[in-house]
Amino acid sequence: MSDHTSESPRPTDAPEPSEPSGQAGTSERDALSKAPRPDPGDTAPEPPKVPEPADTAPEPPKVPAYAQRDGRRQPTDPWRQSSPQPSALSTLRPAAPAAISGATLGCVVVTAVLSALLLGDGLGPNALIVAVPAALGAFFAARTAGRRLRPWTAFWAVGGLALLTVPALRDAGWPVFLAVVSAVGLGSLALHGNRSWLGVFLGSLGLFSSIADGLAWSGRGVRARMEGSRGRLGVVLRSVAVAVVLLIVFGALFASADAAFADVLGSLMPDVSVSGSPWRFLLFVVGLVGALAAAYAAAAPVRWDGITVRRGKARGRLEWALPLIVLNALFAVFIAVQLTVLLGGYDKVMATTDLSYSAYARQGFWQLLWATVLTLLVIALALRWAPRGRGSDRTLVRTVLGVLCLLTLIVVASALRRMDLYVDAYGLTRLRISVAAVELWLGVVLVLIMAAGVFGARMLPRAVAASAAVGVLAFGLVSPDGLIAEQNVQRYRNDHSIDIDYLRGLSADAVPALDTLPEPLRSCALRDIERSLRSDDAPWYATSWGASRAREILRKRNPDLPTGSCDGSRTGIGGGERDGDESDPYDPY
């Protein structure tokens, strides 16, 4: 008993040297004594885990447990952040795309070169020419990234390219500006492909978020290609240099040999001068950055639909429906009064009010336009807080908002009728046709909202964006300056006055209608336009079809007349209906 007690504190010392154990005991003592330093050549089995606690227990861990970063093995501290939270943009954008492909890189370079050569002289067919290689570069980048062409993506892309036909057709700057801005928005939507309200809005601007990433992406791709193909790059550069030299030498020889060929070559080649080099370098950079941003967005689009907007708290039926029912009643009373104007015309207005024709039309149009805009805002807020617990709640929402949309459509018709009265009295101007087009588009939006209430609102955001793009395209194709000139010329034929001072400020799109005026009205209206076209020496790629057509018309008949022949007393400027309303503050623009 005493021997057992003395041996238990030191289990490794149990085999004493004086213990008679024979040869087996001696070998066991040798194995235990050599346990800390095992012999690699010893094939005898190790003792069953007896020396392991003695060897490993005294050794402290090299890395403390709390400092280990392997979260899969060590529990995380709830009061400590294991890793920084990712940014909002990084959660919306997929992983970095593969290296830029050769086809995409070539399209980007072509876009930059065409931007520098063609865009410095103005806008015309060159806008579409520059956009085509940029769109091809984005297509190649999307295909390399494994993206498929979807119907809405194709619609946005084709719509953006179609909008760029407006600069090729129209000379007026204001519809061209709307078309170019809308084309950029539709191109960005085609690259990102979002479907929610916030996604469509941010997606139309999302191209700008890819500028920095696109530059870094292209830099990495170019470095990788330079390292892997130094010999091929030299061959390409030498081939391009030889081709340029041959074109310059033989082109100069042929141009000096034939004057007709020289004219053709001069009209086709862009005018690159030293004085315009900084401007063209800036255009080169803009084209390069824009094409790279489009390609990167096509390869790694930001999914703006990932930003969720929390729905508003559902209201009770009475709390939600009562204000809207009262608003519907107010709309109904107003429309009942407006029916007299819609059906009665000017005589009914004069019989029921003390206002002049123009004052009545101008007084109501802007108020009705704002009423339409505010109604759309009311509908959006009502949908946010609408009751949505049962099927009867959805029926109530559709009924109340459907009636409101229908009544608002009648308000839109009343506003357009008032504008029609005003145009009949005082003619068409740029401002009047613009606000009438906006009011008409708001009516289309109301129709789309009503259709969404019947068929579902899944496609409503994209349908509204598509209607805006179609409206801008139609506005540019119908030539608003041409319509203004035609309407005012027709009024003059119907024994009304004509404002030559205003019409002479229109663009070349108005020349075909103004050319039908009798002299001296025709020459007075066309003089400024003719001088502008004569001083404009833009090449073919920066000249619209409207300007070319106007030049052909003006070439047949010269509108030069003495300045004194264009006074108001002889041209009918400011006569008739305008004399009775000289305090009219309505801006003709």
C-alpha positions in Angstrom: 0.0 0.0 0.0 2.9 2.3 0.9 4.7 1.3 -2.2 1.7 2.2 -4.4 1.4 5.5 -2.7 5.0 6.4 -3.3 4.8 5.5 -7.0 1.5 7.2 -7.9 2.9 10.8 -8.0 5.6 9.8 -10.5 4.1 7.3 -13.0 6.9 7.7 -15.4 9.4 6.6 -12.7 7.5 3.4 -11.9 10.2 1.1 -13.2 12.9 1.7 -10.7 16.5 0.6 -11.6 16.6 -1.9 -8.7 13.4 -3.6 -9.9 14.2 -7.1 -11.1 12.6 -7.3 -14.5 14.8 -9.3 -16.8 15.5 -8.5 -20.4 11.9 -7.3 -21.2 12.0 -4.8 -18.4 15.3 -3.5 -19.6 14.0 -2.9 -23.1 10.9 -1.2 -21.7 13.0 1.2 -19.6 15.1 1.9 -22.7 11.9 2.8 -24.8 10.6 5.1 -22.0 13.9 6.8 -21.6 14.1 7.4 -25.4 10.5 8.6 -25.8 11.3 12.4 -25.9 13.8 11.7 -28.7 12.3 8.9 -30.9 14.7 7.1 -33.1 13.6 7.3 -36.8 14.8 3.9 -37.4 13.0 2.3 -34.5 10.0 0.3 -35.8 8.7 -0.7 -32.4 5.2 0.6 -31.6 4.9 3.7 -29.4 3.4 3.4 -25.9 -0.3 4.1 -25.8 -0.3 7.9 -25.5 1.5 7.9 -22.2 4.4 10.3 -22.9 2.3 12.8 -25.0 0.8 14.7 -22.1 4.2 15.0 -20.4 5.7 16.4 -23.7 2.9 18.8 -24.9 1.4 20.0 -21.6 4.3 22.3 -20.6 4.5 24.0 -24.1 2.4 27.2 -24.3 0.6 27.9 -27.5 2.5 30.0 -30.0 -0.6 32.1 -30.9 -3.2 33.0 -28.2 -6.7 31.6 -28.8 -8.3 35.0 -28.8 -5.9 36.2 -31.5 -6.5 33.4 -34.0 -8.4 34.7 -37.1 -9.8 31.4 -38.2 -13.5 32.0 -37.4 -14.4 28.5 -38.5 -12.4 27.0 -35.6 -12.6 29.6 -32.8 -15.8 31.2 -31.6 -16.2 34.9 -32.3 -16.5 37.5 -29.7 -20.0 39.0 -29.9 -18.7 42.4 -28.8 -15.9 42.4 -31.5 -16.4 42.8 -35.3 -14.6 40.0 -37.0 -14.4 41.8 -40.4 -15.3 45.2 -41.8 -18.8 45.5 -43.3 -18.8 45.6 -47.1 -19.8 48.8 -48.8 -23.2 49.1 -50.4 -21.8 49.3 -53.9 -19.7 46.1 -53.4 -22.8 44.1 -52.4 -24.7 45.3 -55.5 -21.9 44.8 -58.1 -20.8 41.2 -58.9 -17.2 40.0 -58.7 -14.6 41.6 -60.9 -14.9 40.5 -64.5 -12.2 38.7 -66.5 -9.5 40.6 -68.3 -10.7 42.9 -71.1 -10.9 41.0 -74.4 -9.2 42.1 -77.6 -12.5 42.8 -79.3 -13.7 45.1 -76.5 -10.4 46.9 -76.4 -10.4 47.4 -80.1 -13.9 48.9 -80.0 -12.9 51.2 -77.2 -9.9 52.5 -79.2 -12.1 53.0 -82.3 -14.7 54.9 -80.3 -12.0 57.2 -78.8 -10.5 57.9 -82.2 -13.8 58.6 -83.9 -14.8 60.9 -81.0 -11.7 63.0 -81.6 -12.1 63.1 -85.3 -15.8 63.6 -85.8 -17.4 65.2 -82.7 -15.4 68.4 -82.8 -17.4 70.0 -85.6 -20.9 69.6 -84.1 -23.6 66.9 -83.9 -25.2 65.1 -86.8 -24.8 61.6 -88.1 -21.4 61.5 -86.2 -23.3 60.9 -82.9 -24.6 57.6 -84.2 -21.3 56.7 -85.9 -19.4 57.1 -82.6 -22.1 55.2 -80.6 -22.0 52.1 -82.8 -18.4 50.9 -81.8 -19.1 51.8 -78.2 -22.2 49.6 -78.2 -20.3 46.7 -79.9 -17.6 47.0 -77.2 -20.2 46.7 -74.5 -21.7 43.7 -76.3 -18.4 41.9 -76.5 -17.7 42.5 -72.8 -21.1 41.2 -71.8 -20.7 38.1 -73.9 -17.3 37.4 -72.4 -18.8 37.8 -68.9 -21.5 35.2 -69.8 -24.5 37.7 -69.9 -27.4 36.9 -72.2 -29.3 39.3 -74.3 -32.7 39.8 -72.8 -35.7 41.5 -74.5 -35.7 44.6 -72.3 -31.9 44.9 -72.8 -32.4 44.8 -76.6 -35.2 47.3 -76.3 -33.1 49.8 -74.3 -30.1 49.4 -76.7 -32.1 49.8 -79.9 -34.0 52.7 -78.4 -30.8 54.5 -77.4 -29.4 54.1 -80.9 -32.7 55.3 -82.4 -32.6 58.4 -80.3 -29.3 59.3 -81.9 -30.9 59.5 -85.3 -32.5 62.8 -84.1 -29.2 64.8 -84.5 -28.8 63.3 -87.9 -32.3 64.5 -89.0 -33.0 67.7 -87.1 -31.1 71.0 -87.0 -32.9 72.4 -83.9 -30.7 72.2 -80.8 -33.3 71.7 -78.1 -34.9 68.4 -79.3 -31.4 67.2 -80.2 -30.2 67.8 -76.6 -33.2 65.9 -75.2 -32.5 63.0 -77.6 -28.8 62.7 -76.7 -29.5 62.8 -72.9 -32.2 60.2 -73.3 -30.0 58.0 -75.4 -27.3 58.0 -72.6 -30.0 57.1 -70.1 -31.3 54.3 -72.2 -27.8 53.0 -72.9 -27.1 52.9 -69.2 -30.4 51.0 -68.6 -29.4 48.5 -71.2 -26.1 47.8 -69.5 -27.6 47.4 -66.0 -31.0 45.9 -66.6 -33.0 46.9 -63.5 -36.7 46.7 -63.1 -37.8 48.4 -59.9 -38.6 52.1 -59.6 -35.3 52.9 -57.8 -33.4 50.5 -60.1 -34.7 52.1 -63.3 -33.9 55.6 -61.9 -30.4 54.8 -60.7 -29.8 52.4 -63.6 -30.2 55.3 -66.1 -27.5 57.2 -64.2 -25.4 54.1 -63.3 -23.0 54.5 -66.2 -21.1 57.2 -64.3 -20.4 54.8 -61.4 -18.3 52.6 -63.7 -15.8 55.2 -64.9 -13.1 54.6 -62.3 -13.5 50.8 -62.3 -13.5 50.8 -66.1 -10.2 52.6 -66.2 -8.6 50.3 -63.7 -10.0 47.2 -65.5 -8.6 48.3 -68.8 -5.2 49.1 -67.3 -4.9 45.6 -65.9 -5.9 44.1 -69.2 -3.5 46.2 -71.2 -0.6 45.3 -68.9 -1.4 41.6 -69.2 -1.5 41.8 -72.9 1.7 43.8 -73.1 3.6 41.2 -71.0 2.3 38.3 -73.1 2.6 39.7 -76.6 5.5 42.1 -76.9 6.5 40.8 -80.3 3.0 40.8 -81.8 2.5 44.4 -80.6 5.5 45.6 -82.5 4.3 43.9 -85.7 0.9 45.6 -85.4 2.4 49.0 -84.8 4.8 48.6 -87.8 1.9 47.5 -90.0 -0.3 50.4 -89.0 2.6 52.9 -89.5 3.2 51.5 -93.0 -0.5 51.7 -93.9 -0.7 55.3 -92.8 2.3 56.3 -94.8 0.9 54.6 -97.9 -2.4 56.3 -97.5 -0.9 59.7 -97.1 1.5 59.4 -100.1 -0.9 57.9 -102.6 -3.8 59.9 -101.4 -1.9 63.1 -102.0 -0.8 61.9 -105.5 -4.4 61.0 -106.5 -5.8 64.3 -105.1 -3.3 66.3 -107.0 -4.0 64.4 -110.2 -7.8 64.8 -110.1 -9.7 67.8 -108.7 -13.0 65.8 -108.3 -11.2 63.1 -106.3 -9.6 65.9 -104.2 -13.1 67.3 -103.4 -14.4 63.9 -102.5 -11.4 63.2 -100.3 -11.6 66.6 -98.6 -15.3 66.1 -97.8 -14.8 62.7 -96.4 -11.7 63.4 -94.3 -12.1 65.3 -91.0 -10.4 68.7 -90.7 -7.7 68.1 -88.0 -5.9 71.4 -87.2 -3.2 72.2 -84.7 -5.3 74.9 -83.1 -8.1 72.4 -82.3 -5.8 69.8 -80.9 -6.6 70.3 -77.2 -10.3 70.2 -77.9 -9.9 67.0 -79.9 -7.7 65.5 -77.3 -10.4 66.1 -74.7 -12.9 64.5 -77.0 -10.6 61.5 -77.4 -10.4 61.1 -73.6 -14.2 61.5 -73.2 -14.8 58.8 -75.9 -12.2 56.5 -74.3 -13.6 56.9 -70.8 -17.2 56.6 -71.9 -16.6 53.4 -73.9 -14.6 51.8 -71.1 -17.3 52.6 -68.6 -19.9 51.1 -70.9 -17.9 48.0 -71.4 -17.2 47.5 -67.7 -20.8 48.1 -66.8 -21.8 45.4 -69.3 -19.3 43.0 -67.8 -20.1 43.8 -64.1 -23.4 45.6 -63.9 -24.5 47.2 -60.6 -27.8 45.6 -59.5 -29.5 48.6 -58.2 -32.6 46.5 -57.6 -30.8 45.2 -54.6 -31.5 48.4 -52.8 -34.8 47.7 -51.1 -37.2 50.5 -50.1 -39.3 49.6 -47.1 -43.0 49.8 -47.7 -45.0 52.2 -45.6 -47.2 51.2 -42.8 -50.5 50.0 -44.0 -53.4 52.3 -42.9 -56.9 51.4 -42.1 -59.6 51.6 -44.8 -61.3 54.7 -43.5 -58.1 56.5 -42.8 -56.8 55.8 -46.2 -59.8 56.0 -48.4 -61.6 59.0 -47.0 -59.1 61.7 -48.2 -59.0 60.1 -51.7 -62.8 59.9 -52.0 -63.0 63.6 -51.1 -60.4 64.4 -53.7 -62.3 62.3 -56.3 -65.5 64.3 -55.5 -63.6 67.6 -56.0 -62.3 66.4 -59.4 -65.8 65.4 -60.4 -67.2 68.8 -59.6 -64.4 70.6 -61.5 -64.8 68.3 -64.5 -68.6 69.0 -64.6 -67.8 72.7 -64.9 -65.1 72.0 -67.5 -67.5 70.2 -69.8 -69.0 73.5 -70.8 -65.6 74.6 -72.1 -64.7 71.4 -73.8 -68.0 71.4 -75.6 -68.9 75.1 -75.9 -65.7 76.8 -77.1 -64.8 80.5 -77.0 -68.4 81.8 -77.1 -69.3 79.9 -73.9 -66.1 81.2 -72.2 -67.0 84.8 -73.0 -70.6 84.3 -71.8 -69.7 82.7 -68.5 -66.5 84.7 -67.6 -65.1 88.2 -67.9 -61.8 86.9 -69.2 -60.3 87.2 -72.6 -59.7 84.1 -74.7 -55.9 84.1 -74.0 -56.3 85.0 -70.3 -58.8 82.1 -69.7 -56.6 79.6 -71.5 -53.3 80.8 -69.9 -54.9 81.0 -66.4 -56.0 77.4 -66.4 -53.3 75.5 -68.3 -50.4 75.8 -65.8 -52.7 75.0 -62.9 -54.0 71.9 -64.5 -50.5 70.8 -65.4 -49.4 71.1 -61.8 -52.7 69.3 -60.7 -51.7 66.4 -62.9 -48.2 66.2 -61.5 -49.5 66.4 -57.9 -52.1 63.7 -58.6 -49.3 61.3 -59.7 -47.5 62.1 -56.4 -50.7 61.5 -54.4 -51.1 58.1 -56.2 -47.5 57.1 -55.3 -48.0 58.0 -51.7 -51.4 56.3 -51.6 -49.9 53.1 -52.9 -47.2 53.2 -50.2 -49.7 53.4 -47.3 -52.5 51.4 -48.9 -54.3 48.7 -46.8 -53.2 45.3 -48.0 -54.4 42.8 -45.5 -57.2 41.1 -47.5 -58.4 40.7 -51.0 -61.2 43.3 -50.3 -58.4 45.8 -49.5 -56.9 45.4 -52.9 -60.3 45.8 -54.5 -60.8 49.1 -52.6 -57.4 50.4 -53.6 -57.9 49.6 -57.3 -61.4 51.2 -57.3 -60.5 54.4 -55.6 -57.2 55.0 -57.4 -58.7 53.9 -60.7 -61.5 56.5 -60.4 -58.8 59.1 -59.5 -56.8 58.2 -62.6 -59.8 58.4 -64.8 -60.8 61.8 -63.5 -57.3 63.0 -63.9 -57.3 62.0 -67.5 -60.2 64.3 -68.1 -58.2 67.1 -66.4 -55.4 66.3 -68.8 -57.9 66.6 -71.7 -59.1 70.0 -70.3 -55.5 71.3 -70.0 -54.8 70.3 -73.6 -58.0 71.9 -74.8 -57.1 75.2 -73.1 -53.7 75.1 -74.8 -55.4 74.5 -78.1 -57.6 77.6 -77.5 -54.5 79.6 -76.8 -52.6 78.4 -79.8 -55.5 79.1 -82.1 -55.5 82.7 -80.8 -51.8 83.4 -80.6 -49.9 80.8 -82.6 -47.6 78.0 -81.6 -44.3 78.5 -79.9 -41.5 76.3 -78.5 -42.7 76.6 -74.9 -46.3 75.9 -75.8 -45.5 72.8 -77.8 -43.1 71.6 -75.1 -45.5 71.8 -72.2 -48.3 70.4 -74.2 -46.1 67.4 -75.0 -45.3 67.0 -71.3 -49.0 67.1 -70.4 -49.7 64.5 -73.1 -47.0 62.2 -71.7 -48.5 62.5 -68.2 -51.8 61.3 -69.6 -49.9 58.3 -71.0 -48.5 57.6 -67.6 -51.9 57.7 -66.0 -53.1 55.1 -68.6 -50.2 52.9 -67.7 -51.0 53.1 -64.0 -54.6 52.1 -64.7 -53.3 49.2 -66.8 -51.0 48.1 -64.0 -54.0 48.1 -61.6 -55.6 45.5 -63.9 -52.7 43.4 -65.1 -50.1 43.9 -62.3 -47.4 46.5 -61.6 -44.4 44.3 -62.3 -43.6 46.1 -65.6 -44.8 49.5 -64.7 -41.4 51.2 -63.9 -39.9 50.0 -67.2 -43.1 50.9 -69.1 -43.0 54.5 -67.8 -39.3 54.8 -68.8 -40.1 53.4 -72.2 -43.0 55.8 -72.8 -40.7 58.7 -71.9 -38.1 57.5 -74.4 -40.7 57.0 -77.1 -42.0 60.5 -76.4 -38.6 62.1 -76.8 -38.0 60.2 -80.0 -41.4 61.1 -81.5 -40.8 64.8 -80.4 -37.6 64.9 -82.3 -38.8 63.1 -85.4 -41.9 65.3 -85.9 -39.6 68.4 -86.0 -41.1 70.8 -83.5 -39.6 73.9 -85.3 -41.2 72.7 -88.5 -44.6 72.3 -86.8 -44.3 75.8 -85.3 -43.6 77.3 -88.7 -46.4 75.3 -90.4 -49.0 76.3 -87.8 -48.1 80.0 -87.9 -48.0 80.1 -91.7 -51.5 78.4 -91.8 -52.8 81.0 -89.4 -51.6 83.7 -91.6 -53.4 82.1 -94.6 -56.6 82.1 -92.4 -56.3 86.0 -92.1 -54.4 86.1 -88.8 -51.3 88.1 -88.0 -47.9 86.4 -88.1 -44.9 87.2 -85.9 -41.9 87.3 -88.2 -39.6 88.4 -85.5 -40.2 85.1 -83.6 -40.2 82.9 -86.7 -36.8 84.2 -87.9 -35.2 82.8 -84.7 -36.2 79.2 -85.6 -33.8 76.6 -86.9 -33.3 75.3 -90.5 -36.1 72.8 -89.9 -38.6 75.6 -90.4 -37.3 76.6 -93.8 -39.8 74.4 -95.9 -42.8 76.0 -94.2 -41.4 79.5 -94.2 -40.5 79.2 -97.9 -44.2 79.1 -98.8 -44.8 82.7 -97.4 -45.3 85.5 -99.9 -42.7 88.1 -100.4 -41.5 90.1 -98.5 -42.5 88.0 -95.5 -40.6 85.0 -96.9 -37.3 86.8 -97.2 -37.7 88.5 -93.8 -38.3 85.2 -92.1 -35.5 83.3 -93.9 -32.8 85.9 -93.8 -31.2 85.0 -90.5 -31.5 81.3 -91.1 -29.8 81.8 -94.5 -26.9 83.7 -93.0 -26.4 81.1 -90.3 -26.3 78.3 -92.9 -23.9 80.3 -95.2 -21.4 80.8 -92.3 -21.6 77.2 -91.2 -19.0 75.1 -93.0 -19.6 71.9 -91.0 -18.6 68.7 -92.8 -21.1 66.1 -93.8 -20.9 64.1 -90.6 -21.8 67.1 -88.5 -24.6 68.4 -90.8 -28.2 67.2 -90.3 -30.6 66.3 -93.0 -32.8 69.4 -92.0 -29.9 71.7 -92.6 -29.0 70.1 -96.0 -32.6 70.3 -97.1 -32.8 74.0 -96.1 -29.6 74.8 -98.1 -31.1 73.2 -101.2 -34.3 75.3 -100.8 -32.4 78.5 -100.2 -30.1 77.9 -103.1 -33.0 78.2 -105.5 -34.3 81.5 -104.2 -32.0 84.2 -102.6 -33.8 85.9 -99.6 -31.6 89.0 -99.5 -33.6 92.1 -99.1 -32.9 95.6 -97.8 -33.3 95.9 -94.0 -36.0 98.5 -94.2 -38.4 96.2 -96.0 -38.8 94.0 -92.9 -40.5 96.5 -90.6 -43.7 95.5 -88.7 -46.0 97.7 -90.7 -45.4 95.9 -93.9 -45.1 92.3 -92.7 -48.1 92.0 -90.4 -46.0 91.7 -87.2 -48.0 92.1 -84.1 -51.4 92.9 -85.6 -54.9 91.8 -84.9 -55.4 89.7 -81.8 -52.2 90.9 -80.0 -53.2 94.5 -80.0 -56.0 93.9 -77.5 -53.7 92.1 -75.0 -50.5 94.0 -74.9 -50.0 93.3 -71.2 -49.8 89.6 -71.9 -46.9 88.3 -69.8 -46.8 84.8 -71.5 -43.2 84.1 -72.6 -43.3 83.2 -76.3 -40.5 80.7 -75.7 
